[in-house]
């Protein structure tokens, strides 16, 4: 049976898998920064200062470089997962599970983190109740950011291992 991808296609898929692994790793690194020190630092500041700083971070985050890295990697993950299943390469399950792991990160971003960031965006840093809202945000947002970080890192690892096993 001939390989449905072909040798040129195999090389392209290999490079795209490397690119997706790199994108997943970069994304994991951004989220790791928030989990390991950014949110801790913001939490040590007075609530009004932490809220205002996070509001500004959230305004700056949707920039072309980060969006292409975050969602371009997701698009590559979907395509590569489908190609891996179709091609039946030895490392296909590593690529498929790596793609799925990365997509968990995207799902958490879209379904959990963005809505909380949107709610924080309209919070008045000086309003009564801000301290409590901020403490809840810090705890809950960071807890699921740990999961988001781990899923992106796992996606990176498995995509790169799958590339090597193909």
C-alpha beads as a LAMMPS data file, in Angstrom:
LAMMPS data file: protein, C-alpha beads

166 atoms
165 bonds

1 atom types
1 bond types

-500.0 500.0 xlo xhi
-500.0 500.0 ylo yhi
-500.0 500.0 zlo zhi

Masses

1 110.0

Atoms # bond

1 1 1 0.000 0.000 0.000
2 1 1 1.343 3.426 -0.852
3 1 1 1.533 6.195 1.680
4 1 1 -1.381 8.629 1.057
5 1 1 0.789 11.578 2.062
6 1 1 3.863 10.822 -0.096
7 1 1 7.484 11.735 0.653
8 1 1 7.095 15.473 -0.059
9 1 1 3.915 15.501 1.982
10 1 1 5.659 13.598 4.777
11 1 1 8.369 16.240 4.932
12 1 1 5.768 19.015 4.996
13 1 1 3.777 17.257 7.716
14 1 1 6.997 16.789 9.691
15 1 1 7.799 20.497 9.512
16 1 1 4.222 21.487 10.337
17 1 1 4.275 19.134 13.316
18 1 1 7.493 20.749 14.498
19 1 1 5.866 24.166 14.064
20 1 1 2.785 23.052 16.021
21 1 1 4.985 21.654 18.786
22 1 1 6.863 24.945 18.942
23 1 1 3.596 26.903 19.045
24 1 1 2.245 24.692 21.831
25 1 1 5.486 25.128 23.754
26 1 1 5.440 28.903 23.369
27 1 1 1.815 28.993 24.505
28 1 1 2.632 26.793 27.503
29 1 1 5.449 29.178 28.386
30 1 1 3.172 32.210 28.348
31 1 1 0.654 30.453 30.568
32 1 1 3.416 29.109 32.826
33 1 1 4.547 32.674 33.469
34 1 1 1.054 33.519 34.717
35 1 1 0.836 30.392 36.862
36 1 1 4.301 30.674 38.344
37 1 1 4.733 34.375 39.081
38 1 1 2.505 36.907 37.285
39 1 1 -0.687 36.115 39.195
40 1 1 1.236 35.790 42.468
41 1 1 2.767 39.210 41.909
42 1 1 -0.568 40.769 41.010
43 1 1 -2.115 39.145 44.082
44 1 1 0.472 40.763 46.341
45 1 1 -0.470 44.231 45.110
46 1 1 -3.452 46.092 46.574
47 1 1 -6.637 44.802 44.907
48 1 1 -7.301 47.993 42.933
49 1 1 -3.756 47.907 41.535
50 1 1 -3.916 44.182 40.718
51 1 1 -7.293 44.539 39.000
52 1 1 -6.140 47.500 36.943
53 1 1 -2.904 45.748 35.929
54 1 1 -4.751 42.577 34.898
55 1 1 -7.275 44.645 32.938
56 1 1 -4.388 46.177 30.994
57 1 1 -2.744 42.772 30.449
58 1 1 -6.043 41.442 29.105
59 1 1 -6.350 44.418 26.743
60 1 1 -2.815 43.864 25.449
61 1 1 -3.051 40.067 25.077
62 1 1 -5.150 39.818 21.896
63 1 1 -2.350 41.023 19.635
64 1 1 -1.391 39.468 16.287
65 1 1 1.691 37.625 17.549
66 1 1 -0.091 35.945 20.455
67 1 1 -3.298 35.246 18.523
68 1 1 -1.428 33.625 15.618
69 1 1 0.606 31.549 18.071
70 1 1 -2.429 30.491 20.129
71 1 1 -4.993 29.881 17.392
72 1 1 -2.632 29.108 14.512
73 1 1 -1.258 26.259 16.603
74 1 1 -4.822 25.082 17.241
75 1 1 -5.540 25.048 13.514
76 1 1 -2.334 23.116 12.849
77 1 1 -3.223 20.681 15.646
78 1 1 -6.606 19.913 14.064
79 1 1 -5.114 19.435 10.603
80 1 1 -2.193 17.360 11.854
81 1 1 -4.434 15.166 13.985
82 1 1 -6.617 14.415 10.966
83 1 1 -3.586 13.759 8.729
84 1 1 -2.037 11.480 11.357
85 1 1 -5.209 9.419 11.543
86 1 1 -5.474 9.178 7.761
87 1 1 -1.799 8.390 7.162
88 1 1 -1.512 5.712 9.824
89 1 1 2.075 6.664 10.645
90 1 1 3.814 4.959 13.592
91 1 1 3.629 8.107 15.729
92 1 1 0.053 8.924 14.806
93 1 1 -1.410 8.445 18.274
94 1 1 1.202 10.715 19.801
95 1 1 0.252 13.422 17.295
96 1 1 -3.481 12.869 17.752
97 1 1 -3.319 12.935 21.560
98 1 1 -0.887 15.869 21.446
99 1 1 -3.306 17.782 19.227
100 1 1 -6.182 16.977 21.561
101 1 1 -4.172 18.030 24.612
102 1 1 -3.423 21.367 23.000
103 1 1 -7.088 21.799 22.094
104 1 1 -7.971 21.404 25.796
105 1 1 -5.888 24.530 26.352
106 1 1 -7.864 26.349 23.654
107 1 1 -11.178 25.147 25.066
108 1 1 -10.275 26.426 28.525
109 1 1 -9.151 29.753 27.081
110 1 1 -12.346 30.327 25.114
111 1 1 -14.891 28.827 27.514
112 1 1 -13.390 29.726 30.886
113 1 1 -10.651 32.364 30.861
114 1 1 -12.004 34.813 28.288
115 1 1 -15.427 35.148 29.986
116 1 1 -13.737 35.800 33.334
117 1 1 -11.408 38.309 31.727
118 1 1 -14.415 40.011 30.147
119 1 1 -16.128 40.214 33.558
120 1 1 -12.958 41.646 35.089
121 1 1 -12.762 44.246 32.312
122 1 1 -15.926 45.967 33.546
123 1 1 -15.009 45.797 37.239
124 1 1 -14.304 49.204 38.787
125 1 1 -11.036 48.795 40.713
126 1 1 -12.249 51.281 43.360
127 1 1 -15.762 49.856 43.800
128 1 1 -16.960 48.133 46.955
129 1 1 -16.713 44.388 46.520
130 1 1 -13.687 44.619 44.250
131 1 1 -11.377 43.023 46.825
132 1 1 -13.575 39.929 47.126
133 1 1 -14.184 39.687 43.368
134 1 1 -10.448 40.018 42.729
135 1 1 -9.514 37.321 45.266
136 1 1 -12.037 34.926 43.707
137 1 1 -10.770 35.743 40.217
138 1 1 -7.144 35.203 41.240
139 1 1 -7.811 31.820 42.829
140 1 1 -10.189 30.390 40.248
141 1 1 -8.500 31.824 37.134
142 1 1 -5.067 30.648 38.246
143 1 1 -6.247 27.168 39.207
144 1 1 -7.540 26.478 35.713
145 1 1 -4.574 28.266 34.176
146 1 1 -2.425 25.494 35.700
147 1 1 -4.517 22.981 33.729
148 1 1 -4.253 25.124 30.608
149 1 1 -0.471 25.309 31.024
150 1 1 -0.145 21.555 31.514
151 1 1 -2.351 20.751 28.518
152 1 1 -0.339 23.029 26.217
153 1 1 2.949 21.581 27.528
154 1 1 1.685 18.032 27.080
155 1 1 0.539 18.918 23.581
156 1 1 4.017 20.247 22.818
157 1 1 5.741 17.145 24.143
158 1 1 3.468 14.666 22.372
159 1 1 3.527 16.517 19.055
160 1 1 7.314 16.565 19.083
161 1 1 7.536 12.913 20.130
162 1 1 5.010 12.022 17.429
163 1 1 7.072 13.844 14.846
164 1 1 10.112 11.839 15.888
165 1 1 8.195 8.555 15.773
166 1 1 6.799 9.130 12.284

Bonds

1 1 1 2
2 1 2 3
3 1 3 4
4 1 4 5
5 1 5 6
6 1 6 7
7 1 7 8
8 1 8 9
9 1 9 10
10 1 10 11
11 1 11 12
12 1 12 13
13 1 13 14
14 1 14 15
15 1 15 16
16 1 16 17
17 1 17 18
18 1 18 19
19 1 19 20
20 1 20 21
21 1 21 22
22 1 22 23
23 1 23 24
24 1 24 25
25 1 25 26
26 1 26 27
27 1 27 28
28 1 28 29
29 1 29 30
30 1 30 31
31 1 31 32
32 1 32 33
33 1 33 34
34 1 34 35
35 1 35 36
36 1 36 37
37 1 37 38
38 1 38 39
39 1 39 40
40 1 40 41
41 1 41 42
42 1 42 43
43 1 43 44
44 1 44 45
45 1 45 46
46 1 46 47
47 1 47 48
48 1 48 49
49 1 49 50
50 1 50 51
51 1 51 52
52 1 52 53
53 1 53 54
54 1 54 55
55 1 55 56
56 1 56 57
57 1 57 58
58 1 58 59
59 1 59 60
60 1 60 61
61 1 61 62
62 1 62 63
63 1 63 64
64 1 64 65
65 1 65 66
66 1 66 67
67 1 67 68
68 1 68 69
69 1 69 70
70 1 70 71
71 1 71 72
72 1 72 73
73 1 73 74
74 1 74 75
75 1 75 76
76 1 76 77
77 1 77 78
78 1 78 79
79 1 79 80
80 1 80 81
81 1 81 82
82 1 82 83
83 1 83 84
84 1 84 85
85 1 85 86
86 1 86 87
87 1 87 88
88 1 88 89
89 1 89 90
90 1 90 91
91 1 91 92
92 1 92 93
93 1 93 94
94 1 94 95
95 1 95 96
96 1 96 97
97 1 97 98
98 1 98 99
99 1 99 100
100 1 100 101
101 1 101 102
102 1 102 103
103 1 103 104
104 1 104 105
105 1 105 106
106 1 106 107
107 1 107 108
108 1 108 109
109 1 109 110
110 1 110 111
111 1 111 112
112 1 112 113
113 1 113 114
114 1 114 115
115 1 115 116
116 1 116 117
117 1 117 118
118 1 118 119
119 1 119 120
120 1 120 121
121 1 121 122
122 1 122 123
123 1 123 124
124 1 124 125
125 1 125 126
126 1 126 127
127 1 127 128
128 1 128 129
129 1 129 130
130 1 130 131
131 1 131 132
132 1 132 133
133 1 133 134
134 1 134 135
135 1 135 136
136 1 136 137
137 1 137 138
138 1 138 139
139 1 139 140
140 1 140 141
141 1 141 142
142 1 142 143
143 1 143 144
144 1 144 145
145 1 145 146
146 1 146 147
147 1 147 148
148 1 148 149
149 1 149 150
150 1 150 151
151 1 151 152
152 1 152 153
153 1 153 154
154 1 154 155
155 1 155 156
156 1 156 157
157 1 157 158
158 1 158 159
159 1 159 160
160 1 160 161
161 1 161 162
162 1 162 163
163 1 163 164
164 1 164 165
165 1 165 166
